[in-house]
Amino acid sequence: MRERDIEKYLYEQVKAAGGWAPKWESPGNSGVPDRIVILPGNKILFVELKAPGKKPKPLQLAQHRRLSALNCDVRVIDGREQVDELLQAWREGRL
């Protein structure tokens, strides 16, 4: 499975749940997470997508730390199962 397959799955599943997952492009801020996930109930998080087994690059990790320091929820997802787990946690109120 490729990163773009997981990204498409995330987008479709979030949309099916009534949310929105726009691509995040921030000129001058390389390394920001791929998607901003907005779910009903004011649940907002940032998602970095990777191919299975791949890890974020140092610049991406620096951006993740920057967001986390602002109390933002940042996730790295490298499989469909993690998308399903994320949405299940939201449905159960654990997000």
PDB file as gemmi writes it, atoms N, CA and C in Angstrom:
CRYST1    1.000    1.000    1.000  90.00  90.00  90.00 P 1                      
ATOM      1  N   MET A   1       0.840  -1.183   0.000  1.00  0.00           N  
ATOM      2  CA  MET A   1       0.000   0.000   0.000  1.00  0.00           C  
ATOM      3  C   MET A   1       0.886   1.248   0.000  1.00  0.00           C  
ATOM      4  N   ARG A   2       0.446   2.238  -0.738  1.00  0.00           N  
ATOM      5  CA  ARG A   2       1.207   3.478  -0.864  1.00  0.00           C  
ATOM      6  C   ARG A   2       0.617   4.560   0.038  1.00  0.00           C  
ATOM      7  N   GLU A   3       1.426   5.577   0.290  1.00  0.00           N  
ATOM      8  CA  GLU A   3       0.974   6.698   1.128  1.00  0.00           C  
ATOM      9  C   GLU A   3      -0.295   7.326   0.567  1.00  0.00           C  
ATOM     10  N   ARG A   4      -0.342   7.521  -0.723  1.00  0.00           N  
ATOM     11  CA  ARG A   4      -1.518   8.174  -1.310  1.00  0.00           C  
ATOM     12  C   ARG A   4      -2.787   7.339  -1.167  1.00  0.00           C  
ATOM     13  N   ASP A   5      -2.642   6.010  -1.104  1.00  0.00           N  
ATOM     14  CA  ASP A   5      -3.808   5.146  -0.877  1.00  0.00           C  
ATOM     15  C   ASP A   5      -4.360   5.355   0.533  1.00  0.00           C  
ATOM     16  N   ILE A   6      -3.456   5.478   1.497  1.00  0.00           N  
ATOM     17  CA  ILE A   6      -3.860   5.710   2.885  1.00  0.00           C  
ATOM     18  C   ILE A   6      -4.471   7.104   3.013  1.00  0.00           C  
ATOM     19  N   GLU A   7      -3.874   8.071   2.331  1.00  0.00           N  
ATOM     20  CA  GLU A   7      -4.396   9.443   2.373  1.00  0.00           C  
ATOM     21  C   GLU A   7      -5.807   9.497   1.797  1.00  0.00           C  
ATOM     22  N   LYS A   8      -6.040   8.830   0.689  1.00  0.00           N  
ATOM     23  CA  LYS A   8      -7.372   8.790   0.082  1.00  0.00           C  
ATOM     24  C   LYS A   8      -8.373   8.118   1.026  1.00  0.00           C  
ATOM     25  N   TYR A   9      -7.940   7.034   1.657  1.00  0.00           N  
ATOM     26  CA  TYR A   9      -8.810   6.328   2.597  1.00  0.00           C  
ATOM     27  C   TYR A   9      -9.179   7.230   3.778  1.00  0.00           C  
ATOM     28  N   LEU A  10      -8.185   7.932   4.326  1.00  0.00           N  
ATOM     29  CA  LEU A  10      -8.448   8.872   5.420  1.00  0.00           C  
ATOM     30  C   LEU A  10      -9.478   9.905   4.980  1.00  0.00           C  
ATOM     31  N   TYR A  11      -9.255  10.518   3.832  1.00  0.00           N  
ATOM     32  CA  TYR A  11     -10.160  11.552   3.335  1.00  0.00           C  
ATOM     33  C   TYR A  11     -11.586  11.008   3.217  1.00  0.00           C  
ATOM     34  N   GLU A  12     -11.728   9.847   2.614  1.00  0.00           N  
ATOM     35  CA  GLU A  12     -13.056   9.252   2.407  1.00  0.00           C  
ATOM     36  C   GLU A  12     -13.744   8.887   3.721  1.00  0.00           C  
ATOM     37  N   GLN A  13     -12.995   8.328   4.655  1.00  0.00           N  
ATOM     38  CA  GLN A  13     -13.576   7.907   5.926  1.00  0.00           C  
ATOM     39  C   GLN A  13     -13.981   9.099   6.785  1.00  0.00           C  
ATOM     40  N   VAL A  14     -13.168  10.140   6.775  1.00  0.00           N  
ATOM     41  CA  VAL A  14     -13.507  11.351   7.534  1.00  0.00           C  
ATOM     42  C   VAL A  14     -14.755  11.992   6.935  1.00  0.00           C  
ATOM     43  N   LYS A  15     -14.824  12.056   5.624  1.00  0.00           N  
ATOM     44  CA  LYS A  15     -15.998  12.615   4.952  1.00  0.00           C  
ATOM     45  C   LYS A  15     -17.240  11.796   5.292  1.00  0.00           C  
ATOM     46  N   ALA A  16     -17.137  10.476   5.260  1.00  0.00           N  
ATOM     47  CA  ALA A  16     -18.269   9.592   5.586  1.00  0.00           C  
ATOM     48  C   ALA A  16     -18.730   9.793   7.028  1.00  0.00           C  
ATOM     49  N   ALA A  17     -17.813  10.214   7.908  1.00  0.00           N  
ATOM     50  CA  ALA A  17     -18.149  10.450   9.314  1.00  0.00           C  
ATOM     51  C   ALA A  17     -18.713  11.854   9.536  1.00  0.00           C  
ATOM     52  N   GLY A  18     -18.859  12.626   8.465  1.00  0.00           N  
ATOM     53  CA  GLY A  18     -19.403  13.973   8.586  1.00  0.00           C  
ATOM     54  C   GLY A  18     -18.354  15.042   8.799  1.00  0.00           C  
ATOM     55  N   GLY A  19     -17.089  14.676   8.613  1.00  0.00           N  
ATOM     56  CA  GLY A  19     -15.997  15.620   8.827  1.00  0.00           C  
ATOM     57  C   GLY A  19     -15.386  16.102   7.527  1.00  0.00           C  
ATOM     58  N   TRP A  20     -14.244  16.742   7.667  1.00  0.00           N  
ATOM     59  CA  TRP A  20     -13.535  17.330   6.545  1.00  0.00           C  
ATOM     60  C   TRP A  20     -12.047  17.119   6.788  1.00  0.00           C  
ATOM     61  N   ALA A  21     -11.308  16.773   5.742  1.00  0.00           N  
ATOM     62  CA  ALA A  21      -9.868  16.544   5.880  1.00  0.00           C  
ATOM     63  C   ALA A  21      -9.118  17.217   4.733  1.00  0.00           C  
ATOM     64  N   PRO A  22      -9.069  18.555   4.731  1.00  0.00           N  
ATOM     65  CA  PRO A  22      -8.376  19.234   3.637  1.00  0.00           C  
ATOM     66  C   PRO A  22      -6.865  19.035   3.701  1.00  0.00           C  
ATOM     67  N   LYS A  23      -6.267  19.062   2.529  1.00  0.00           N  
ATOM     68  CA  LYS A  23      -4.811  18.999   2.425  1.00  0.00           C  
ATOM     69  C   LYS A  23      -4.253  20.302   2.989  1.00  0.00           C  
ATOM     70  N   TRP A  24      -3.166  20.185   3.747  1.00  0.00           N  
ATOM     71  CA  TRP A  24      -2.555  21.387   4.312  1.00  0.00           C  
ATOM     72  C   TRP A  24      -1.285  21.700   3.545  1.00  0.00           C  
ATOM     73  N   GLU A  25      -1.298  22.842   2.894  1.00  0.00           N  
ATOM     74  CA  GLU A  25      -0.115  23.355   2.218  1.00  0.00           C  
ATOM     75  C   GLU A  25       0.165  24.717   2.821  1.00  0.00           C  
ATOM     76  N   SER A  26       1.352  24.910   3.321  1.00  0.00           N  
ATOM     77  CA  SER A  26       1.696  26.144   4.007  1.00  0.00           C  
ATOM     78  C   SER A  26       3.009  26.690   3.441  1.00  0.00           C  
ATOM     79  N   PRO A  27       2.922  27.546   2.422  1.00  0.00           N  
ATOM     80  CA  PRO A  27       4.147  28.094   1.824  1.00  0.00           C  
ATOM     81  C   PRO A  27       5.071  28.696   2.875  1.00  0.00           C  
ATOM     82  N   GLY A  28       6.328  28.351   2.773  1.00  0.00           N  
ATOM     83  CA  GLY A  28       7.310  28.862   3.720  1.00  0.00           C  
ATOM     84  C   GLY A  28       7.392  28.058   5.008  1.00  0.00           C  
ATOM     85  N   ASN A  29       6.583  27.013   5.123  1.00  0.00           N  
ATOM     86  CA  ASN A  29       6.576  26.160   6.319  1.00  0.00           C  
ATOM     87  C   ASN A  29       6.673  24.697   5.909  1.00  0.00           C  
ATOM     88  N   SER A  30       7.775  24.335   5.331  1.00  0.00           N  
ATOM     89  CA  SER A  30       7.966  22.951   4.903  1.00  0.00           C  
ATOM     90  C   SER A  30       7.851  22.003   6.089  1.00  0.00           C  
ATOM     91  N   GLY A  31       7.349  20.817   5.810  1.00  0.00           N  
ATOM     92  CA  GLY A  31       7.289  19.789   6.841  1.00  0.00           C  
ATOM     93  C   GLY A  31       6.007  19.751   7.637  1.00  0.00           C  
ATOM     94  N   VAL A  32       5.028  20.632   7.316  1.00  0.00           N  
ATOM     95  CA  VAL A  32       3.768  20.579   8.060  1.00  0.00           C  
ATOM     96  C   VAL A  32       3.040  19.276   7.723  1.00  0.00           C  
ATOM     97  N   PRO A  33       2.190  18.790   8.633  1.00  0.00           N  
ATOM     98  CA  PRO A  33       1.451  17.557   8.356  1.00  0.00           C  
ATOM     99  C   PRO A  33       0.618  17.656   7.075  1.00  0.00           C  
ATOM    100  N   ASP A  34       0.309  16.499   6.501  1.00  0.00           N  
ATOM    101  CA  ASP A  34      -0.379  16.431   5.215  1.00  0.00           C  
ATOM    102  C   ASP A  34      -1.821  16.929   5.253  1.00  0.00           C  
ATOM    103  N   ARG A  35      -2.537  16.594   6.328  1.00  0.00           N  
ATOM    104  CA  ARG A  35      -3.970  16.897   6.393  1.00  0.00           C  
ATOM    105  C   ARG A  35      -4.350  17.498   7.732  1.00  0.00           C  
ATOM    106  N   ILE A  36      -5.336  18.383   7.680  1.00  0.00           N  
ATOM    107  CA  ILE A  36      -6.001  18.866   8.885  1.00  0.00           C  
ATOM    108  C   ILE A  36      -7.324  18.114   8.932  1.00  0.00           C  
ATOM    109  N   VAL A  37      -7.565  17.371   9.985  1.00  0.00           N  
ATOM    110  CA  VAL A  37      -8.792  16.596  10.116  1.00  0.00           C  
ATOM    111  C   VAL A  37      -9.721  17.326  11.083  1.00  0.00           C  
ATOM    112  N   ILE A  38     -10.906  17.637  10.590  1.00  0.00           N  
ATOM    113  CA  ILE A  38     -11.910  18.344  11.381  1.00  0.00           C  
ATOM    114  C   ILE A  38     -13.132  17.447  11.468  1.00  0.00           C  
ATOM    115  N   LEU A  39     -13.458  17.045  12.691  1.00  0.00           N  
ATOM    116  CA  LEU A  39     -14.583  16.137  12.930  1.00  0.00           C  
ATOM    117  C   LEU A  39     -15.675  16.853  13.709  1.00  0.00           C  
ATOM    118  N   PRO A  40     -16.920  16.407  13.540  1.00  0.00           N  
ATOM    119  CA  PRO A  40     -18.004  17.002  14.314  1.00  0.00           C  
ATOM    120  C   PRO A  40     -17.677  16.988  15.813  1.00  0.00           C  
ATOM    121  N   GLY A  41     -18.162  17.998  16.505  1.00  0.00           N  
ATOM    122  CA  GLY A  41     -17.880  18.105  17.932  1.00  0.00           C  
ATOM    123  C   GLY A  41     -16.627  18.905  18.220  1.00  0.00           C  
ATOM    124  N   ASN A  42     -16.169  19.690  17.224  1.00  0.00           N  
ATOM    125  CA  ASN A  42     -14.990  20.538  17.394  1.00  0.00           C  
ATOM    126  C   ASN A  42     -13.721  19.744  17.666  1.00  0.00           C  
ATOM    127  N   LYS A  43     -13.576  18.608  17.000  1.00  0.00           N  
ATOM    128  CA  LYS A  43     -12.367  17.799  17.119  1.00  0.00           C  
ATOM    129  C   LYS A  43     -11.481  18.096  15.922  1.00  0.00           C  
ATOM    130  N   ILE A  44     -10.333  18.678  16.191  1.00  0.00           N  
ATOM    131  CA  ILE A  44      -9.407  19.069  15.132  1.00  0.00           C  
ATOM    132  C   ILE A  44      -8.045  18.465  15.420  1.00  0.00           C  
ATOM    133  N   LEU A  45      -7.470  17.818  14.411  1.00  0.00           N  
ATOM    134  CA  LEU A  45      -6.141  17.257  14.572  1.00  0.00           C  
ATOM    135  C   LEU A  45      -5.376  17.332  13.259  1.00  0.00           C  
ATOM    136  N   PHE A  46      -4.093  17.169  13.362  1.00  0.00           N  
ATOM    137  CA  PHE A  46      -3.201  17.223  12.218  1.00  0.00           C  
ATOM    138  C   PHE A  46      -2.669  15.816  11.976  1.00  0.00           C  
ATOM    139  N   VAL A  47      -2.683  15.403  10.696  1.00  0.00           N  
ATOM    140  CA  VAL A  47      -2.282  14.036  10.369  1.00  0.00           C  
ATOM    141  C   VAL A  47      -1.169  14.043   9.341  1.00  0.00           C  
ATOM    142  N   GLU A  48      -0.078  13.384   9.693  1.00  0.00           N  
ATOM    143  CA  GLU A  48       1.030  13.118   8.781  1.00  0.00           C  
ATOM    144  C   GLU A  48       0.833  11.701   8.264  1.00  0.00           C  
ATOM    145  N   LEU A  49       0.762  11.550   6.961  1.00  0.00           N  
ATOM    146  CA  LEU A  49       0.562  10.238   6.369  1.00  0.00           C  
ATOM    147  C   LEU A  49       1.870   9.704   5.823  1.00  0.00           C  
ATOM    148  N   LYS A  50       2.069   8.407   6.016  1.00  0.00           N  
ATOM    149  CA  LYS A  50       3.285   7.734   5.573  1.00  0.00           C  
ATOM    150  C   LYS A  50       2.927   6.391   4.960  1.00  0.00           C  
ATOM    151  N   ALA A  51       3.780   5.910   4.088  1.00  0.00           N  
ATOM    152  CA  ALA A  51       3.646   4.542   3.602  1.00  0.00           C  
ATOM    153  C   ALA A  51       3.921   3.611   4.786  1.00  0.00           C  
ATOM    154  N   PRO A  52       3.361   2.413   4.758  1.00  0.00           N  
ATOM    155  CA  PRO A  52       3.578   1.493   5.883  1.00  0.00           C  
ATOM    156  C   PRO A  52       5.062   1.339   6.240  1.00  0.00           C  
ATOM    157  N   GLY A  53       5.339   1.518   7.531  1.00  0.00           N  
ATOM    158  CA  GLY A  53       6.699   1.348   8.043  1.00  0.00           C  
ATOM    159  C   GLY A  53       7.609   2.550   7.878  1.00  0.00           C  
ATOM    160  N   LYS A  54       7.179   3.557   7.145  1.00  0.00           N  
ATOM    161  CA  LYS A  54       8.008   4.752   6.955  1.00  0.00           C  
ATOM    162  C   LYS A  54       7.831   5.704   8.130  1.00  0.00           C  
ATOM    163  N   LYS A  55       8.875   6.458   8.418  1.00  0.00           N  
ATOM    164  CA  LYS A  55       8.873   7.386   9.551  1.00  0.00           C  
ATOM    165  C   LYS A  55       8.973   8.828   9.051  1.00  0.00           C  
ATOM    166  N   PRO A  56       8.480   9.794   9.838  1.00  0.00           N  
ATOM    167  CA  PRO A  56       8.609  11.208   9.453  1.00  0.00           C  
ATOM    168  C   PRO A  56      10.075  11.641   9.405  1.00  0.00           C  
ATOM    169  N   LYS A  57      10.349  12.602   8.545  1.00  0.00           N  
ATOM    170  CA  LYS A  57      11.685  13.179   8.417  1.00  0.00           C  
ATOM    171  C   LYS A  57      11.915  14.160   9.563  1.00  0.00           C  
ATOM    172  N   PRO A  58      13.173  14.496   9.849  1.00  0.00           N  
ATOM    173  CA  PRO A  58      13.469  15.423  10.953  1.00  0.00           C  
ATOM    174  C   PRO A  58      12.705  16.750  10.873  1.00  0.00           C  
ATOM    175  N   LEU A  59      12.585  17.335   9.690  1.00  0.00           N  
ATOM    176  CA  LEU A  59      11.854  18.596   9.554  1.00  0.00           C  
ATOM    177  C   LEU A  59      10.374  18.403   9.895  1.00  0.00           C  
ATOM    178  N   GLN A  60       9.808  17.273   9.495  1.00  0.00           N  
ATOM    179  CA  GLN A  60       8.418  16.978   9.829  1.00  0.00           C  
ATOM    180  C   GLN A  60       8.260  16.820  11.339  1.00  0.00           C  
ATOM    181  N   LEU A  61       9.194  16.125  11.959  1.00  0.00           N  
ATOM    182  CA  LEU A  61       9.140  15.946  13.417  1.00  0.00           C  
ATOM    183  C   LEU A  61       9.239  17.285  14.139  1.00  0.00           C  
ATOM    184  N   ALA A  62      10.050  18.187  13.605  1.00  0.00           N  
ATOM    185  CA  ALA A  62      10.160  19.519  14.208  1.00  0.00           C  
ATOM    186  C   ALA A  62       8.823  20.252  14.126  1.00  0.00           C  
ATOM    187  N   GLN A  63       8.134  20.141  13.012  1.00  0.00           N  
ATOM    188  CA  GLN A  63       6.817  20.775  12.879  1.00  0.00           C  
ATOM    189  C   GLN A  63       5.796  20.109  13.800  1.00  0.00           C  
ATOM    190  N   HIS A  64       5.899  18.799  13.961  1.00  0.00           N  
ATOM    191  CA  HIS A  64       4.998  18.090  14.880  1.00  0.00           C  
ATOM    192  C   HIS A  64       5.211  18.593  16.306  1.00  0.00           C  
ATOM    193  N   ARG A  65       6.468  18.754  16.693  1.00  0.00           N  
ATOM    194  CA  ARG A  65       6.767  19.261  18.037  1.00  0.00           C  
ATOM    195  C   ARG A  65       6.239  20.678  18.216  1.00  0.00           C  
ATOM    196  N   ARG A  66       6.372  21.480  17.191  1.00  0.00           N  
ATOM    197  CA  ARG A  66       5.874  22.858  17.242  1.00  0.00           C  
ATOM    198  C   ARG A  66       4.362  22.883  17.479  1.00  0.00           C  
ATOM    199  N   LEU A  67       3.638  22.056  16.764  1.00  0.00           N  
ATOM    200  CA  LEU A  67       2.183  21.979  16.933  1.00  0.00           C  
ATOM    201  C   LEU A  67       1.816  21.393  18.290  1.00  0.00           C  
ATOM    202  N   SER A  68       2.531  20.359  18.689  1.00  0.00           N  
ATOM    203  CA  SER A  68       2.256  19.722  19.984  1.00  0.00           C  
ATOM    204  C   SER A  68       2.487  20.694  21.134  1.00  0.00           C  
ATOM    205  N   ALA A  69       3.491  21.561  21.006  1.00  0.00           N  
ATOM    206  CA  ALA A  69       3.772  22.559  22.041  1.00  0.00           C  
ATOM    207  C   ALA A  69       2.618  23.552  22.185  1.00  0.00           C  
ATOM    208  N   LEU A  70       1.794  23.643  21.145  1.00  0.00           N  
ATOM    209  CA  LEU A  70       0.617  24.516  21.179  1.00  0.00           C  
ATOM    210  C   LEU A  70      -0.640  23.730  21.554  1.00  0.00           C  
ATOM    211  N   ASN A  71      -0.414  22.535  22.116  1.00  0.00           N  
ATOM    212  CA  ASN A  71      -1.498  21.629  22.539  1.00  0.00           C  
ATOM    213  C   ASN A  71      -2.364  21.136  21.390  1.00  0.00           C  
ATOM    214  N   CYS A  72      -1.782  21.035  20.203  1.00  0.00           N  
ATOM    215  CA  CYS A  72      -2.489  20.469  19.057  1.00  0.00           C  
ATOM    216  C   CYS A  72      -2.276  18.959  19.040  1.00  0.00           C  
ATOM    217  N   ASP A  73      -3.272  18.258  18.559  1.00  0.00           N  
ATOM    218  CA  ASP A  73      -3.221  16.804  18.416  1.00  0.00           C  
ATOM    219  C   ASP A  73      -2.597  16.491  17.061  1.00  0.00           C  
ATOM    220  N   VAL A  74      -1.434  15.843  17.064  1.00  0.00           N  
ATOM    221  CA  VAL A  74      -0.715  15.497  15.840  1.00  0.00           C  
ATOM    222  C   VAL A  74      -0.557  13.983  15.801  1.00  0.00           C  
ATOM    223  N   ARG A  75      -0.945  13.383  14.688  1.00  0.00           N  
ATOM    224  CA  ARG A  75      -0.851  11.925  14.532  1.00  0.00           C  
ATOM    225  C   ARG A  75      -0.056  11.588  13.282  1.00  0.00           C  
ATOM    226  N   VAL A  76       0.671  10.475  13.362  1.00  0.00           N  
ATOM    227  CA  VAL A  76       1.342   9.907  12.200  1.00  0.00           C  
ATOM    228  C   VAL A  76       0.605   8.611  11.899  1.00  0.00           C  
ATOM    229  N   ILE A  77       0.110   8.490  10.690  1.00  0.00           N  
ATOM    230  CA  ILE A  77      -0.679   7.328  10.287  1.00  0.00           C  
ATOM    231  C   ILE A  77       0.000   6.679   9.092  1.00  0.00           C  
ATOM    232  N   ASP A  78       0.226   5.365   9.202  1.00  0.00           N  
ATOM    233  CA  ASP A  78       0.856   4.644   8.087  1.00  0.00           C  
ATOM    234  C   ASP A  78       0.069   3.400   7.670  1.00  0.00           C  
ATOM    235  N   GLY A  79      -1.230   3.393   7.984  1.00  0.00           N  
ATOM    236  CA  GLY A  79      -2.053   2.262   7.561  1.00  0.00           C  
ATOM    237  C   GLY A  79      -3.536   2.541   7.744  1.00  0.00           C  
ATOM    238  N   ARG A  80      -4.341   1.823   7.000  1.00  0.00           N  
ATOM    239  CA  ARG A  80      -5.794   1.987   7.093  1.00  0.00           C  
ATOM    240  C   ARG A  80      -6.307   1.666   8.490  1.00  0.00           C  
ATOM    241  N   GLU A  81      -5.673   0.704   9.145  1.00  0.00           N  
ATOM    242  CA  GLU A  81      -6.111   0.317  10.489  1.00  0.00           C  
ATOM    243  C   GLU A  81      -6.033   1.497  11.442  1.00  0.00           C  
ATOM    244  N   GLN A  82      -5.012   2.314  11.300  1.00  0.00           N  
ATOM    245  CA  GLN A  82      -4.859   3.476  12.169  1.00  0.00           C  
ATOM    246  C   GLN A  82      -5.939   4.526  11.885  1.00  0.00           C  
ATOM    247  N   VAL A  83      -6.358   4.645  10.644  1.00  0.00           N  
ATOM    248  CA  VAL A  83      -7.469   5.535  10.306  1.00  0.00           C  
ATOM    249  C   VAL A  83      -8.727   5.041  11.015  1.00  0.00           C  
ATOM    250  N   ASP A  84      -8.970   3.735  10.907  1.00  0.00           N  
ATOM    251  CA  ASP A  84     -10.148   3.149  11.552  1.00  0.00           C  
ATOM    252  C   ASP A  84     -10.104   3.337  13.068  1.00  0.00           C  
ATOM    253  N   GLU A  85      -8.938   3.143  13.673  1.00  0.00           N  
ATOM    254  CA  GLU A  85      -8.786   3.314  15.119  1.00  0.00           C  
ATOM    255  C   GLU A  85      -9.025   4.762  15.529  1.00  0.00           C  
ATOM    256  N   LEU A  86      -8.529   5.699  14.733  1.00  0.00           N  
ATOM    257  CA  LEU A  86      -8.726   7.117  15.022  1.00  0.00           C  
ATOM    258  C   LEU A  86     -10.216   7.459  15.027  1.00  0.00           C  
ATOM    259  N   LEU A  87     -10.924   7.019  14.008  1.00  0.00           N  
ATOM    260  CA  LEU A  87     -12.350   7.332  13.922  1.00  0.00           C  
ATOM    261  C   LEU A  87     -13.158   6.589  14.983  1.00  0.00           C  
ATOM    262  N   GLN A  88     -12.732   5.403  15.333  1.00  0.00           N  
ATOM    263  CA  GLN A  88     -13.414   4.676  16.418  1.00  0.00           C  
ATOM    264  C   GLN A  88     -13.229   5.410  17.746  1.00  0.00           C  
ATOM    265  N   ALA A  89     -12.036   5.909  17.997  1.00  0.00           N  
ATOM    266  CA  ALA A  89     -11.782   6.680  19.224  1.00  0.00           C  
ATOM    267  C   ALA A  89     -12.657   7.926  19.248  1.00  0.00           C  
ATOM    268  N   TRP A  90     -12.812   8.587  18.108  1.00  0.00           N  
ATOM    269  CA  TRP A  90     -13.688   9.769  18.042  1.00  0.00           C  
ATOM    270  C   TRP A  90     -15.130   9.386  18.326  1.00  0.00           C  
ATOM    271  N   ARG A  91     -15.601   8.305  17.720  1.00  0.00           N  
ATOM    272  CA  ARG A  91     -16.993   7.861  17.936  1.00  0.00           C  
ATOM    273  C   ARG A  91     -17.261   7.521  19.402  1.00  0.00           C  
ATOM    274  N   GLU A  92     -16.245   7.009  20.069  1.00  0.00           N  
ATOM    275  CA  GLU A  92     -16.383   6.605  21.476  1.00  0.00           C  
ATOM    276  C   GLU A  92     -16.082   7.748  22.440  1.00  0.00           C  
ATOM    277  N   GLY A  93     -15.782   8.927  21.901  1.00  0.00           N  
ATOM    278  CA  GLY A  93     -15.507  10.074  22.762  1.00  0.00           C  
ATOM    279  C   GLY A  93     -14.142  10.058  23.421  1.00  0.00           C  
ATOM    280  N   ARG A  94     -13.207   9.281  22.871  1.00  0.00           N  
ATOM    281  CA  ARG A  94     -11.860   9.197  23.427  1.00  0.00           C  
ATOM    282  C   ARG A  94     -10.871  10.107  22.708  1.00  0.00           C  
ATOM    283  N   LEU A  95     -11.379  10.923  21.807  1.00  0.00           N  
ATOM    284  CA  LEU A  95     -10.508  11.800  21.028  1.00  0.00           C  
ATOM    285  C   LEU A  95     -10.691  13.232  21.476  1.00  0.00           C  
TER     286      LEU A  95                                                      
END                                                                             
